[in-house]
Amino acid sequence: MAEQRREMIVVTGASRGIGRATCQLAAEAGKHTILVGRESSKMRDVLQTCREASTADFVPCDLSDTEQVGRAGAHILELGTPQALVNCAGIVERQSATALTLESYERQMNTNLLAPMLLCRALLPAMLDARRGRIINVGSISATLGTANQSIYNASKWALVGYTKCLAEELTDTGLMTVVIHPGSVDTDMLVGSGFDPRMSANDVAHTLLHYAFDAPLAHNGAVIEMFGA
Ligand SMILES: NC(=O)c1ccc[n+]([C@@H]2O[C@H](COP(=O)([O-])OP(=O)(O)OC[C@H]3O[C@@H](n4cnc5c(N)ncnc54)[C@H](OP(=O)(O)O)[C@@H]3O)[C@@H](O)[C@H]2O)c1
């Protein structure tokens, strides 16, 4: 019974970088952590680490595949009703807007934008019934500017802000909230090849995500939180 009372947090992109740090901190805080992503040895390592601290489950999903995202949503609900969904997984494929293939357009938009929206669609009815919960979307400072050779990535993150703002309006007075967190340059695999030096750690971002997932007042609903780095 005690295990069932743990607050449940769902984190996509759990295998590496910010998602991994978020899962580990959540588990250390005693949360029931649901790791969503592709099967890999890295994912297995995170699952094991989380289980050493708390309860944790793995939900396999290639987030670029909308059918798999739908199945993952159903799988998550079998495990319980989340207190928090952290949409963290993301990819960037750097090439000019004309050189990028259609497959790359679809892969980036599906992973960075459609998957978060479809997971919200799947999980929100149960969270609304519970009258509590937080949707934390991981955007990027790239959603505040234009960057050469990042058109689809930036477009997906700008759109994620629009989606979060609209959702926030729908969540008014429901006991739920949603925010989008915009990290700057984070010391993870994604930064490699960007030309930028790291200005913060994955842990810095993870602490921020967990603050909004569990502690921040609901009055933050619809907020865009920018992290420029120290
Ligand atoms: N790093 C930065 O400087 C920075 C700055 C601003 C915003 N962000 C955002 O922060 C978030 C996390 O990025 P990060 O820096 O932690 O990147 P990362 O270290 O490259 O990790 C990306 C994560 O996303 C997962 N992922 C990618 N495509 C997937 C797919 N199709 N299905 C399932 N999982 C998939 C990866 O899983 P696999 O291990 O299976 O590939 C991995 O767990 C992203 O949304 C990113 O846009 C990062």
PDBQT file of the ligand as one rigid body, heavy atoms in Angstrom, charges set to zero:
ROOT
HETATM    1  N1  LIG A 301      21.404  20.359 -24.193  1.00  0.00    +0.000 N 
HETATM    2  C1  LIG A 301      21.019  21.614 -24.401  1.00  0.00    +0.000 C 
HETATM    3  O1  LIG A 301      21.854  22.529 -24.508  1.00  0.00    +0.000 OA
HETATM    4  C2  LIG A 301      19.545  21.954 -24.481  1.00  0.00    +0.000 A 
HETATM    5  C3  LIG A 301      19.216  23.299 -24.556  1.00  0.00    +0.000 A 
HETATM    6  C4  LIG A 301      17.866  23.656 -24.619  1.00  0.00    +0.000 A 
HETATM    7  C5  LIG A 301      16.909  22.675 -24.616  1.00  0.00    +0.000 A 
HETATM    8  N2  LIG A 301      17.271  21.368 -24.547  1.00  0.00    +0.000 N 
HETATM    9  C6  LIG A 301      16.181  20.382 -24.569  1.00  0.00    +0.000 C 
HETATM   10  O2  LIG A 301      16.301  19.528 -23.441  1.00  0.00    +0.000 OA
HETATM   11  C7  LIG A 301      15.712  18.268 -23.741  1.00  0.00    +0.000 C 
HETATM   12  C8  LIG A 301      16.678  17.159 -23.352  1.00  0.00    +0.000 C 
HETATM   13  O3  LIG A 301      17.860  17.336 -24.109  1.00  0.00    +0.000 OA
HETATM   14  P1  LIG A 301      19.279  16.798 -23.630  1.00  0.00    +0.000 P 
HETATM   15  O4  LIG A 301      20.224  17.933 -23.698  1.00  0.00    +0.000 OA
HETATM   16  O5  LIG A 301      19.151  16.025 -22.379  1.00  0.00    +0.000 OA
HETATM   17  O6  LIG A 301      19.604  15.851 -24.878  1.00  0.00    +0.000 OA
HETATM   18  P2  LIG A 301      20.292  14.426 -24.998  1.00  0.00    +0.000 P 
HETATM   19  O7  LIG A 301      21.340  14.239 -23.944  1.00  0.00    +0.000 OA
HETATM   20  O8  LIG A 301      20.680  14.326 -26.423  1.00  0.00    +0.000 OA
HETATM   21  O9  LIG A 301      19.090  13.396 -24.668  1.00  0.00    +0.000 OA
HETATM   22  C9  LIG A 301      17.999  13.321 -25.533  1.00  0.00    +0.000 C 
HETATM   23  C10 LIG A 301      17.019  12.307 -24.974  1.00  0.00    +0.000 C 
HETATM   24  O10 LIG A 301      15.884  12.249 -25.847  1.00  0.00    +0.000 OA
HETATM   25  C11 LIG A 301      15.660  10.898 -26.194  1.00  0.00    +0.000 C 
HETATM   26  N3  LIG A 301      15.083  10.731 -27.517  1.00  0.00    +0.000 N 
HETATM   27  C12 LIG A 301      15.451  11.323 -28.666  1.00  0.00    +0.000 A 
HETATM   28  N4  LIG A 301      14.705  10.874 -29.676  1.00  0.00    +0.000 NA
HETATM   29  C13 LIG A 301      13.850   9.952 -29.163  1.00  0.00    +0.000 A 
HETATM   30  C14 LIG A 301      12.848   9.119 -29.711  1.00  0.00    +0.000 A 
HETATM   31  N5  LIG A 301      12.535   9.128 -31.001  1.00  0.00    +0.000 N 
HETATM   32  N6  LIG A 301      12.179   8.295 -28.882  1.00  0.00    +0.000 NA
HETATM   33  C15 LIG A 301      12.472   8.250 -27.566  1.00  0.00    +0.000 A 
HETATM   34  N7  LIG A 301      13.407   9.022 -26.988  1.00  0.00    +0.000 NA
HETATM   35  C16 LIG A 301      14.107   9.864 -27.777  1.00  0.00    +0.000 A 
HETATM   36  C17 LIG A 301      17.066  10.263 -26.149  1.00  0.00    +0.000 C 
HETATM   37  O11 LIG A 301      16.940   8.862 -26.083  1.00  0.00    +0.000 OA
HETATM   38  P3  LIG A 301      18.019   7.850 -26.784  1.00  0.00    +0.000 P 
HETATM   39  O12 LIG A 301      19.093   7.630 -25.752  1.00  0.00    +0.000 OA
HETATM   40  O13 LIG A 301      17.209   6.636 -27.070  1.00  0.00    +0.000 OA
HETATM   41  O14 LIG A 301      18.532   8.533 -28.007  1.00  0.00    +0.000 OA
HETATM   42  C18 LIG A 301      17.605  10.912 -24.893  1.00  0.00    +0.000 C 
HETATM   43  O15 LIG A 301      17.117  10.273 -23.742  1.00  0.00    +0.000 OA
HETATM   44  C19 LIG A 301      15.371  18.304 -25.239  1.00  0.00    +0.000 C 
HETATM   45  O16 LIG A 301      13.998  18.559 -25.418  1.00  0.00    +0.000 OA
HETATM   46  C20 LIG A 301      16.198  19.465 -25.753  1.00  0.00    +0.000 C 
HETATM   47  O17 LIG A 301      15.622  20.053 -26.901  1.00  0.00    +0.000 OA
HETATM   48  C21 LIG A 301      18.562  20.986 -24.473  1.00  0.00    +0.000 A 
ENDROOT
TORSDOF 0
